Amino acid sequence: MTAYTATVTVRLKRGVLDPEAETTKGALERLGFELEDLRSADRFEIDLEADSADGARDRAGEMAERLLANPTIHDYDVEVDER
């Protein structure tokens, strides 16, 4: 078994209301920053052991599907690095 860190980034799908991002976008614009869009995201770092990077990615993906993300309103990405 090898030690991995899986990073799962969960964000709302485009078109789903994101009040946190809208509030932050407005504040940035009031500070003089110009931007087209802003989206918020949650990031989870999971330390685990697996036989391979693909195995770690699959396990982290299952965690995202079952708990970390709601597939109806969220998209998520999984990145895996060996520790």
N, CA, C and O of each residue as an XYZ file, in Angstrom:
332
protein
N       0.838     -1.183      0.000
C       0.000      0.000      0.000
C       0.886      1.251      0.000
O       1.953      1.275      0.613
N       0.431      2.261     -0.683
C       1.152      3.525     -0.775
C       0.286      4.631     -0.185
O      -0.940      4.591     -0.285
N       0.927      5.612      0.424
C       0.205      6.736      1.028
C      -0.046      7.812     -0.031
O       0.861      8.197     -0.768
N      -1.272      8.282     -0.092
C      -1.672      9.320     -1.042
C      -2.444     10.415     -0.317
O      -3.013     10.194      0.751
N      -2.450     11.591     -0.915
C      -3.353     12.656     -0.507
C      -4.249     12.941     -1.698
O      -3.778     13.314     -2.773
N      -5.541     12.762     -1.495
C      -6.526     13.071     -2.531
C      -7.146     14.429     -2.199
O      -7.602     14.654     -1.077
N      -7.159     15.310     -3.164
C      -7.786     16.617     -2.989
C      -9.069     16.637     -3.806
O      -9.049     16.501     -5.030
N     -10.188     16.810     -3.103
C     -11.504     16.855     -3.748
C     -11.990     18.297     -3.682
O     -12.153     18.855     -2.597
N     -12.220     18.895     -4.840
C     -12.740     20.258     -4.922
C     -14.191     20.178     -5.378
O     -14.497     19.642     -6.443
N     -15.077     20.722     -4.551
C     -16.516     20.668     -4.812
C     -17.011     22.092     -5.064
O     -16.759     22.994     -4.265
N     -17.719     22.285     -6.183
C     -18.275     23.605     -6.486
C     -19.678     23.443     -7.054
O     -20.033     22.399     -7.603
N     -20.457     24.495     -6.908
C     -21.804     24.468     -7.467
C     -21.733     24.450     -8.989
O     -20.849     25.072     -9.577
N     -22.653     23.745     -9.623
C     -22.714     23.725    -11.075
C     -23.080     25.114    -11.583
O     -23.738     25.888    -10.887
N     -22.649     25.420    -12.796
C     -23.013     26.701    -13.408
C     -24.537     26.790    -13.477
O     -25.217     25.824    -13.822
N     -25.047     27.950    -13.146
C     -26.491     28.156    -13.174
C     -27.152     27.966    -11.818
O     -28.298     28.375    -11.629
N     -26.448     27.349    -10.867
C     -26.983     27.183     -9.512
C     -26.596     28.433     -8.716
O     -25.437     28.848     -8.727
N     -27.558     29.019     -8.038
C     -27.329     30.232     -7.271
C     -26.214     30.030     -6.246
O     -26.238     29.065     -5.482
N     -25.236     30.942     -6.230
C     -24.093     30.877     -5.326
C     -24.007     32.206     -4.570
O     -23.229     33.081     -4.947
N     -24.811     32.363     -3.495
C     -24.859     33.650     -2.797
C     -23.519     34.078     -2.197
O     -23.220     35.272     -2.162
N     -22.720     33.142     -1.732
C     -21.408     33.491     -1.178
C     -20.528     34.126     -2.247
O     -19.875     35.140     -1.999
N     -20.513     33.535     -3.425
C     -19.697     34.066     -4.512
C     -20.230     35.418     -4.986
O     -19.443     36.316     -5.285
N     -21.542     35.575     -5.057
C     -22.129     36.849     -5.486
C     -21.766     37.974     -4.515
O     -21.425     39.077     -4.943
N     -21.839     37.702     -3.222
C     -21.480     38.701     -2.216
C     -20.005     39.068     -2.327
O     -19.652     40.246     -2.267
N     -19.152     38.075     -2.486
C     -17.710     38.315     -2.599
C     -17.386     39.058     -3.888
O     -16.544     39.956     -3.891
N     -18.042     38.696     -4.972
C     -17.829     39.370     -6.258
C     -18.178     40.849     -6.132
O     -17.428     41.708     -6.597
N     -19.316     41.149     -5.505
C     -19.709     42.540     -5.318
C     -18.700     43.312     -4.488
O     -18.390     44.462     -4.799
N     -18.183     42.688     -3.431
C     -17.189     43.340     -2.582
C     -15.898     43.605     -3.364
O     -15.307     44.677     -3.230
N     -15.463     42.654     -4.164
C     -14.256     42.844     -4.962
C     -14.446     43.974     -5.973
O     -13.538     44.776     -6.194
N     -15.620     44.032     -6.581
C     -15.897     45.103     -7.547
C     -15.898     46.466     -6.858
O     -15.417     47.444     -7.429
N     -16.433     46.540     -5.640
C     -16.419     47.808     -4.888
C     -14.995     48.231     -4.537
O     -14.717     49.418     -4.369
N     -14.097     47.254     -4.429
C     -12.690     47.548     -4.165
C     -11.924     47.918     -5.435
O     -10.728     48.203     -5.388
N     -12.618     47.910     -6.557
C     -11.998     48.326     -7.812
C     -11.511     47.201     -8.702
O     -10.899     47.461     -9.738
N     -11.765     45.960     -8.326
C     -11.353     44.836     -9.164
C     -12.411     44.562    -10.219
O     -13.609     44.578     -9.932
N     -11.962     44.312    -11.435
C     -12.875     43.957    -12.517
C     -12.801     42.449    -12.737
O     -11.715     41.892    -12.901
N     -13.949     41.798    -12.739
C     -13.973     40.362    -12.999
C     -15.291     40.000    -13.658
O     -16.315     40.648    -13.439
N     -15.247     38.960    -14.463
C     -16.442     38.505    -15.157
C     -17.334     37.669    -14.249
O     -18.551     37.854    -14.231
N     -16.742     36.763    -13.506
C     -17.527     35.844    -12.693
C     -16.664     35.341    -11.542
O     -15.436     35.408    -11.594
N     -17.311     34.848    -10.526
C     -16.617     34.285     -9.376
C     -17.462     33.137     -8.861
O     -18.683     33.257     -8.763
N     -16.824     32.032     -8.534
C     -17.530     30.898     -7.949
C     -16.792     30.455     -6.706
O     -15.562     30.466     -6.671
N     -17.528     30.070     -5.697
C     -16.908     29.554     -4.480
C     -16.763     28.040     -4.602
O     -17.431     27.401     -5.416
N     -15.882     27.481     -3.782
C     -15.657     26.034     -3.806
C     -15.230     25.581     -2.420
O     -14.689     26.360     -1.635
N     -15.477     24.321     -2.134
C     -14.976     23.677     -0.927
C     -13.884     22.713     -1.348
O     -13.983     22.059     -2.387
N     -12.849     22.630     -0.539
C     -11.728     21.732     -0.847
C     -11.498     20.811      0.338
O     -11.387     21.254      1.481
N     -11.429     19.528      0.043
C     -11.200     18.504      1.061
C      -9.898     17.792      0.723
O      -9.703     17.358     -0.412
N      -9.008     17.669      1.699
C      -7.767     16.923      1.519
C      -7.863     15.653      2.349
O      -8.028     15.704      3.568
N      -7.758     14.526      1.681
C      -7.971     13.227      2.314
C      -6.680     12.418      2.229
O      -6.206     12.116      1.134
N      -6.119     12.073      3.367
C      -4.946     11.195      3.404
C      -5.432      9.758      3.488
O      -6.217      9.410      4.369
N      -4.960      8.921      2.562
C      -5.381      7.527      2.546
C      -4.288      6.661      1.947
O      -3.341      7.155      1.336
N      -4.441      5.368      2.136
C      -3.524      4.405      1.534
C      -4.283      3.599      0.497
O      -5.448      3.253      0.692
N      -3.611      3.304     -0.609
C      -4.235      2.536     -1.682
C      -3.140      1.815     -2.459
O      -1.957      2.127     -2.322
N      -3.548      0.850     -3.271
C      -2.602      0.083     -4.078
C      -2.013      0.910     -5.219
O      -0.906      0.638     -5.684
N      -2.771      1.938     -5.673
C      -2.323      2.759     -6.799
C      -2.987      4.126     -6.725
O      -3.939      4.331     -5.972
N      -2.466      5.061     -7.524
C      -3.072      6.390     -7.594
C      -4.503      6.296     -8.119
O      -5.387      7.018     -7.660
N      -4.726      5.398     -9.089
C      -6.088      5.218     -9.608
C      -7.019      4.695     -8.526
O      -8.176      5.108     -8.452
N      -6.526      3.789     -7.687
C      -7.334      3.267     -6.589
C      -7.678      4.361     -5.586
O      -8.805      4.429     -5.096
N      -6.701      5.220     -5.280
C      -6.948      6.342     -4.365
C      -7.958      7.303     -4.976
O      -8.844      7.803     -4.282
N      -7.829      7.564     -6.275
C      -8.761      8.461     -6.976
C     -10.174      7.882     -6.953
O     -11.142      8.609     -6.732
N     -10.289      6.591     -7.178
C     -11.613      5.948     -7.161
C     -12.251      6.047     -5.779
O     -13.440      6.346     -5.668
N     -11.478      5.800     -4.729
C     -12.022      5.878     -3.357
C     -12.449      7.294     -3.022
O     -13.519      7.499     -2.448
N     -11.627      8.276     -3.374
C     -11.979      9.674     -3.106
C     -13.202     10.082     -3.928
O     -14.047     10.839     -3.449
N     -13.299      9.587     -5.149
C     -14.476      9.866     -5.973
C     -15.737      9.291     -5.362
O     -16.795      9.918     -5.403
N     -15.629      8.096     -4.796
C     -16.784      7.491     -4.131
C     -17.183      8.316     -2.903
O     -18.370      8.497     -2.636
N     -16.193      8.813     -2.161
C     -16.497      9.674     -1.009
C     -17.235     10.930     -1.458
O     -18.182     11.374     -0.808
N     -16.791     11.493     -2.569
C     -17.449     12.690     -3.095
C     -18.881     12.382     -3.504
O     -19.800     13.136     -3.183
N     -19.068     11.283     -4.205
C     -20.415     10.902     -4.664
C     -21.364     10.629     -3.501
O     -22.540     10.987     -3.553
N     -20.845      9.994     -2.455
C     -21.709      9.558     -1.350
C     -21.929     10.605     -0.270
O     -22.944     10.566      0.425
N     -20.980     11.561     -0.113
C     -21.126     12.501      0.999
C     -20.673     13.928      0.687
O     -21.387     14.880      1.001
N     -19.513     14.089      0.083
C     -18.922     15.411     -0.037
C     -19.636     16.319     -1.030
O     -19.605     17.540     -0.882
N     -20.272     15.744     -2.031
C     -20.959     16.524     -3.066
C     -22.363     15.983     -3.280
O     -22.634     14.797     -3.091
N     -23.227     16.873     -3.671
C     -24.574     16.484     -4.096
C     -24.561     16.541     -5.623
O     -24.583     17.634     -6.188
N     -24.525     15.399     -6.302
C     -24.382     15.395     -7.760
C     -25.463     16.184     -8.503
O     -25.274     16.531     -9.669
N     -26.572     16.467     -7.862
C     -27.630     17.243     -8.498
C     -27.211     18.700     -8.680
O     -27.550     19.321     -9.687
N     -26.475     19.249     -7.711
C     -26.122     20.671     -7.778
C     -24.622     20.946     -7.791
O     -24.205     22.085     -8.003
N     -23.807     19.915     -7.568
C     -22.352     20.119     -7.492
C     -21.607     19.388     -8.600
O     -22.024     18.327     -9.065
N     -20.502     19.985     -9.006
C     -19.468     19.313     -9.785
C     -18.289     19.123     -8.836
O     -18.147     19.866     -7.865
N     -17.461     18.149     -9.107
C     -16.271     17.975     -8.277
C     -15.120     17.440     -9.112
O     -15.316     16.785    -10.136
N     -13.913     17.739     -8.646
C     -12.687     17.254     -9.262
C     -11.884     16.527     -8.192
O     -11.921     16.903     -7.020
N     -11.163     15.494     -8.590
C     -10.303     14.753     -7.657
C      -8.885     14.754     -8.215
O      -8.657     14.362     -9.359
N      -7.942     15.195     -7.399
C      -6.522     15.133     -7.744
C      -5.834     14.273     -6.691
O      -6.171     14.339     -5.508
N      -4.880     13.476     -7.122
C      -4.185     12.570     -6.190
C      -2.682     12.770     -6.313
O      -2.121     12.808     -7.408
N      -2.052     12.897     -5.152
C      -0.593     13.004     -5.083
C      -0.077     11.974     -4.111
O      -0.694     11.717     -3.078
N       1.057     11.381     -4.441
C       1.694     10.440     -3.513
C       2.349     11.237     -2.401
O       2.975     12.268     -2.645
N       2.197     10.740     -1.158
C       2.834     11.426     -0.015
C       4.220     10.887      0.199
O       4.922     11.331      1.108
